[in-house]
């Protein structure tokens, strides 16, 4: 099976209109007679290339990996809100798969871990029929809680004393 580089668009953020899209890059592997397509959503600080090994786990399936915003290719001047806007990348990836001439009638199974799991959970909240099944590995409970826990552990040394970050 061959790996084909592809590109698709996703909505910039919740406030942007439909014409304000960003381009995401992905890798598509099509397997003849595959029963479904697996959409792999990587975690924070990873890329589509970092999760390429997962293709071998789903050897009998079509597999699509892509870079979330602020990750991998085309990440300049982008930021990562830990799933909040990445949900639009998941929606864009699913739209790409549903419009693909070979894959459009195949079930879509999302496999997301960490931030990728959160982004796909938020995406299906937008559209309950977005994909047919999901495997969510280690999603965090809340972006706000995650940030608060991380910042809550930061200590600032000043004149021999340590202070919590306000």
ABEGO torsion letter per residue (X at the ends): XBBBBBBBBBBABAABBAABBBBBBBBBBBBBGBABBBBBBBBBGBBAAAAAAAAAAAAABBBBBBBBBGBEBGABGBBBAGGAAAAAAAAAAAAAAAABAAAAABBBBBBBBEAAAAAAAAAAAABAAABABBBBBGBBABAAAAAAAAAAABBBBBGGBBBBBX
